[in-house]
Amino acid sequence: MKYFDYAASCPLDQEAAEVYIKAASTYYGNSSSLHDIGDQANELLEYSRAQFARFFGVSKDGVFFTSGGSEGNFLSIQTLLTSKEKKGRHIITGMAEHSSVLNSLEKLRQAEWDITMLPLASDGRIDVDAFLDAVREDTVLVSIQHANPEIGTLHPIEEIGQMCRENGILFHSDCVQSFGKMDLSTIAHSVDALTISSHKFYGPKGVGAVYLNPALRWDPYVPGTTHEGGFRPGTVNVPGIAAMAAAAEKAVSRLDVFSEHYKVLRKEFIKSLDSILKKCTIYEADLPSTIGMRVAGLEGQLIMNEANLRGFAISTGSACQVSMQTPSKTMVALGVEGKAAKEFIRITLGRETEVEDVRQLGEALVQIVRENL
């Protein structure tokens, strides 16, 4: 089976796996325990925290570890709301945000918060003017993802962040899809909180991190919480965090190498579709590892199933929504309607992907299209 669903999850990096085993067997104490074994675990935890502070270009006082992107998004939103200084119950987000963000905001809507959801412009990005038009006197929070997980476009986080500062609005960005693929240091200084998830950049599942501006005064979402400075309850996953830091170190140190690799693969893949390109819509991407596309007249579910039978693992969008068999949120946000919205497929590339792999996938898709149209 050839794997083309790296945006959903990556295999664990071998060096990160070795770090996990060593940490779990050597630094096994509870990092909150006051004895020497607990201190050793805490030292490893704080070393890892300092690493992520360096990756983000921020103070380590603002780095908190979580169980992953979904929890990180939820806690970031809830925590920022406890630190707001202006009055109001209006929040702005995007229509194509991750389900963990949209579900968190839906819960707030049920509690009588007012939520504005922005569509995507024709280029697949949040339009800055449309965002500014949505800002109101009672807007207190914005949550806009950095990278779209389905077509790989980057939203104008720095511009939106400047507007939020000028209007006294707190700003969260889901950076799960962009961390490990690009430098986030400028993004971290444009937001009040950002979220990442380990298994998106070859770290272990079940661990992630949040940057929360240390200048903010906030209250724990769960009263009485002491772990992670009150940000989240529960024993800290020190081995997972150490392994995540090792995976992040490799990803960040080789950003340019991996980016060039993906650009070559993307070009070769599109070239392999030459005979059916007139039937395809391939969306432009800022992240070359993400290829979002539609084949006119064929449902994405059919193409995905046929590709699977031929030994290729692709997807029809974000892993948190595919089981619902609903249209891609990105397609809906772009104004693609009806049957066309269900034509979407996503192909994402990884470090292990080779040129011959994408050529073979392209050949398989050409065969699927010819057999079904």
C-alpha positions in Angstrom: 0.0 0.0 0.0 1.4 3.4 -1.0 0.5 6.1 1.6 -0.7 9.5 0.4 -2.6 10.8 3.5 0.2 12.5 5.5 -2.0 15.4 6.4 -4.2 13.0 8.4 -1.2 11.4 10.2 2.5 10.6 9.8 4.4 7.5 10.7 6.5 7.9 13.8 10.1 9.0 13.1 12.6 6.3 14.1 14.8 8.7 16.1 11.7 10.1 17.9 10.6 6.5 18.7 14.0 5.8 20.3 13.7 9.0 22.4 10.3 7.9 23.5 11.5 4.5 24.7 14.5 6.0 26.5 12.4 8.6 28.2 9.7 6.1 29.2 12.2 3.7 30.7 14.6 6.2 32.2 12.6 9.4 33.0 9.5 7.5 34.2 8.7 9.6 37.2 5.7 12.0 37.5 7.1 15.4 36.6 5.1 16.9 39.4 6.6 14.6 42.1 9.0 16.2 44.5 11.5 13.4 44.8 14.7 13.1 42.6 13.1 10.8 40.0 10.3 13.3 39.6 12.8 16.1 39.2 14.6 14.2 36.5 11.3 13.9 34.5 10.6 17.5 35.1 14.1 18.5 33.8 13.4 16.6 30.6 9.9 18.3 30.4 11.4 21.8 30.8 14.2 21.0 28.3 11.5 20.1 25.8 9.5 23.2 26.6 12.6 25.3 25.9 13.0 23.6 22.5 9.5 24.5 21.4 10.0 28.1 22.7 13.0 28.2 20.3 11.0 26.8 17.4 8.3 29.4 17.9 10.7 32.2 18.8 8.9 32.9 22.1 9.4 32.7 25.8 9.1 29.2 27.2 6.6 30.6 29.8 4.0 30.6 27.1 4.5 26.9 26.0 2.0 24.3 27.3 1.7 20.7 26.4 -1.5 19.0 25.5 -2.9 15.7 24.2 -3.0 17.0 20.6 -4.5 19.5 18.2 -8.2 19.0 19.2 -7.6 19.5 22.9 -5.2 22.3 22.2 -7.7 24.2 20.0 -10.5 23.7 22.6 -8.4 24.8 25.5 -6.9 27.8 23.6 -10.3 29.2 22.8 -11.8 28.6 26.3 -8.7 30.0 28.0 -8.5 33.1 25.8 -12.1 33.9 26.7 -11.2 34.0 30.4 -8.6 36.6 29.6 -10.6 39.0 27.5 -10.7 42.6 28.7 -13.3 44.2 26.4 -17.0 43.4 26.7 -18.7 41.4 24.1 -19.8 37.9 23.0 -18.9 38.0 19.3 -16.4 35.6 17.7 -15.1 35.4 14.2 -13.9 32.2 12.6 -13.6 30.5 9.1 -16.1 28.1 7.5 -13.3 25.6 6.8 -11.8 25.4 10.2 -11.0 22.1 11.8 -14.0 20.3 13.5 -12.4 20.8 16.9 -12.6 24.6 16.5 -16.1 24.6 14.9 -17.5 22.2 17.5 -16.1 24.3 20.3 -17.6 27.4 18.9 -21.0 25.6 18.3 -21.0 24.9 22.0 -20.5 28.6 22.7 -23.2 29.5 20.2 -25.6 27.3 22.3 -24.5 29.4 25.3 -25.7 32.5 23.3 -22.4 33.6 21.9 -22.6 35.1 18.4 -20.4 33.4 15.9 -19.5 34.8 12.4 -18.1 32.2 9.9 -16.2 33.6 7.0 -16.2 31.9 3.6 -13.0 31.5 1.5 -12.2 33.8 -1.4 -11.7 32.3 -4.8 -8.0 31.9 -4.1 -8.8 29.6 -1.1 -7.8 32.1 1.6 -9.7 34.3 4.1 -10.2 37.7 2.5 -8.7 40.5 4.7 -11.4 43.0 3.7 -14.2 40.5 4.4 -12.6 39.9 7.8 -12.4 43.6 8.6 -16.1 44.0 7.5 -17.0 41.2 10.0 -15.3 42.9 13.0 -17.7 44.6 15.4 -17.4 46.6 18.6 -18.3 43.4 20.6 -15.9 41.1 18.8 -13.6 39.6 21.5 -12.0 36.6 19.8 -10.9 35.4 16.4 -9.9 31.8 15.5 -8.5 31.4 12.0 -6.3 28.4 11.0 -2.9 29.1 9.5 -3.0 26.4 6.8 -6.0 24.9 5.2 -5.8 21.1 5.7 -7.5 20.2 2.4 -6.0 22.5 -0.3 -2.8 23.8 1.5 -3.4 27.5 1.3 -2.1 29.8 4.0 -4.3 32.5 5.5 -3.0 36.0 6.1 -2.4 35.5 9.8 0.0 38.5 10.2 -2.4 41.0 8.6 -5.4 39.6 10.6 -3.2 39.7 13.8 -2.4 43.3 13.2 -6.1 44.2 12.8 -6.9 42.2 16.0 -4.4 44.1 18.0 -5.7 47.4 16.7 -9.2 46.5 17.8 -8.4 44.8 21.1 -9.4 41.4 19.9 -7.7 38.1 21.0 -6.5 35.9 18.2 -6.0 32.1 18.1 -4.6 30.2 15.1 -4.7 26.4 14.5 -1.2 25.8 13.1 -1.5 22.0 13.1 -1.0 21.7 9.4 1.8 24.3 9.0 4.2 23.5 11.9 7.0 21.3 10.6 6.5 22.6 7.0 7.4 26.2 7.6 8.9 28.7 10.1 6.2 29.8 12.6 8.2 32.4 14.5 6.5 35.4 12.8 3.1 33.7 13.2 3.7 33.2 16.9 4.2 36.9 17.3 1.0 37.7 15.4 -1.3 35.7 17.6 -2.3 35.3 21.2 -2.4 31.5 21.0 -1.5 28.8 18.5 -1.9 25.1 18.4 0.2 22.2 17.0 -0.1 18.4 17.0 2.8 16.0 17.2 1.7 13.2 14.7 1.4 15.7 11.9 5.2 16.1 11.8 6.3 12.5 12.5 6.0 12.6 16.3 3.8 10.2 18.4 0.0 10.5 18.6 -1.7 11.8 21.7 0.6 14.8 22.3 0.7 18.4 21.1 1.6 21.9 22.2 0.0 25.3 22.6 1.7 28.7 22.7 -0.3 31.2 24.8 1.0 34.8 25.1 2.5 34.9 28.6 1.5 38.6 28.9 -2.2 37.5 29.2 -3.9 36.9 32.5 -6.1 33.9 32.3 -8.0 31.4 34.5 -7.8 27.5 34.2 -10.7 26.1 32.2 -10.9 23.3 34.9 -10.8 24.9 38.3 -8.1 23.7 40.6 -5.9 22.5 37.8 -2.2 22.5 38.6 -0.5 20.6 35.8 1.0 22.7 33.0 0.6 25.9 35.0 -3.2 25.3 35.2 -3.6 25.0 31.4 -4.8 21.4 31.5 -5.4 18.7 34.0 -3.7 15.3 34.1 -0.3 13.7 34.4 2.0 15.2 31.8 3.1 12.8 29.0 6.9 13.4 29.4 8.0 10.6 27.0 5.6 11.7 24.3 6.7 15.3 24.7 10.4 14.4 24.5 9.7 12.4 21.3 7.6 15.2 19.8 10.5 17.6 20.4 12.9 15.2 18.7 10.5 15.0 15.7 10.1 18.7 15.6 13.9 19.3 15.7 14.3 17.2 12.5 11.3 18.8 10.8 12.4 22.4 11.6 16.1 21.9 10.8 15.3 20.5 7.3 12.4 22.7 6.2 14.0 23.7 2.9 15.0 20.2 2.0 11.6 18.7 2.6 9.8 21.7 0.8 11.9 21.2 -2.3 11.2 17.5 -2.2 7.4 18.1 -2.1 7.6 20.6 -5.0 9.3 18.0 -7.2 6.7 15.4 -6.3 3.8 17.7 -6.9 5.1 18.7 -10.3 5.6 15.0 -11.3 2.1 14.0 -10.0 0.3 16.7 -12.0 2.4 15.8 -15.1 1.2 12.2 -14.7 -2.4 13.4 -15.0 -1.8 15.1 -18.4 -4.3 12.9 -20.3 -7.2 13.8 -17.9 -6.2 17.3 -16.8 -9.1 18.9 -18.6 -11.5 16.9 -16.3 -9.6 18.0 -13.2 -9.6 21.0 -10.9 -6.3 21.2 -9.0 -6.3 23.8 -6.3 -3.2 26.1 -5.9 -1.4 25.5 -2.6 1.2 27.4 -0.5 2.1 24.0 1.0 3.3 21.9 -1.9 2.8 18.7 0.1 -1.0 19.1 -0.1 -2.8 18.5 -3.3 -6.5 19.1 -3.3 -8.4 18.3 -6.5 -11.7 17.4 -8.1 -12.5 15.2 -11.1 -15.7 16.4 -12.8 -18.4 13.9 -12.7 -16.8 11.5 -10.2 -17.5 11.4 -6.4 -14.4 11.6 -4.3 -15.6 8.6 -2.3 -15.6 6.5 -5.4 -12.1 7.6 -6.4 -10.8 7.0 -2.9 -12.3 3.5 -2.8 -11.0 2.6 -6.2 -7.5 3.9 -5.4 -7.6 1.9 -2.2 -8.3 -1.3 -4.2 -5.3 -0.5 -6.3 -3.0 -0.1 -3.3 -3.1 3.7 -2.8 -4.3 5.4 0.4 -5.7 8.9 -0.4 -8.6 10.8 1.3 -11.6 12.9 0.6 -10.6 15.6 3.1 -9.9 16.1 6.8 -9.9 12.8 8.7 -12.3 14.3 11.3 -15.1 14.5 8.7 -14.7 11.8 6.1 -16.7 9.3 8.0 -19.7 11.6 7.8 -19.7 11.5 4.0 -20.5 15.2 3.9 -19.0 17.6 1.3 -15.6 18.9 2.1 -15.8 22.0 4.3 -13.3 23.7 2.1 -15.4 23.1 -1.0 -18.5 24.5 0.8 -16.5 27.5 2.0 -15.3 28.1 -1.6 -19.0 28.1 -2.8 -18.7 24.7 -4.6 -22.2 23.2 -4.3 -24.2 20.1 -5.1 -22.5 17.1 -6.6 -19.4 19.0 -7.4 -18.7 19.5 -3.6 -18.5 15.8 -3.2 -16.0 15.3 -6.0 -13.1 16.5 -3.8 -10.1 14.3 -3.1 -6.9 15.1 -1.1 -3.5 13.7 -1.8 -0.8 14.6 0.7 2.9 13.8 0.4 5.5 12.7 2.9 9.3 12.4 3.3 9.2 8.8 2.2 7.2 9.5 -1.0 9.3 9.0 -4.1 8.8 10.2 -7.7 7.9 6.8 -8.9 5.2 6.6 -6.2 3.4 9.7 -7.4 3.7 8.6 -11.0 2.1 5.3 -10.2 -0.7 7.1 -8.3 -1.2 9.3 -11.3 -1.5 6.4 -13.6 -4.0 4.7 -11.3 -6.1 7.8 -11.2 -6.1 8.1 -15.0 -7.3 4.5 -15.2 -10.0 5.1 -12.6 -11.3 8.1 -14.5 -11.3 6.3 -17.8 -13.2 3.3 -16.3 -15.8 5.4 -14.6 -16.6 8.3 -16.9 
